[in-house]
Amino acid sequence: MADVTITLKGKAAERLERLIRDAAYPSPEAAVADALEAFEETRAPELELWLRDVAGPRLDAMRADPATSLTAEQLRARLFGAG
């Protein structure tokens, strides 16, 4: 496995230092490793497929016929009742 050295400047460096100082991570390496893992999870093939095959078509349908969509208040009422 190759070693990689990176340089962070400005706000990125400050955020990393704050995470370590606040004991969220024991080292810069641990923080970066966690960030990379989170990035990989957001790039999961299942998520990409769901966005393409389910969410995208539903958004297109809603844009084509806005009358079929619900406002946030209407959705809350359906999920939790009117009162």
Protein Blocks (a to p, Z undefined) as FASTA:
>chain_A
ZZdddddehjllmmmmmmmmnomafbfklmmmmmmmmmmmmmgfklmmmmmmmmmmmmmm
mmmmmmlpccfklmmmmmnojZZ
